[in-house]
Amino acid sequence: MNINSKEQVKILMVKENLTSKKLAQMLSESTNKKYTQQSILHKVFLSSFRYDEIVAMCDLLNYKITIEKK
């Protein structure tokens, strides 16, 4: 099953019981960049997270990203 970044972020948020507001706070604190609830919702809606944002999010939530050859 192939899922896009929008779905992956939604799944992580549900698994970790995170709101977009809490995720924005956590990312802001860990990256020293400004994230808001609205910016997180916008990125989820457009599926427009940058790779470094996904990596930061996974680090915060104690997940790892793996790339495997088919």
Secondary structure, DSSP 8 states (H G I E B T S, - for coil): ----HHHHHHHHHHHTT--HHHHHHHHHHHHSS---HHHHHHHHHHT---HHHHHHHHHHHT--------
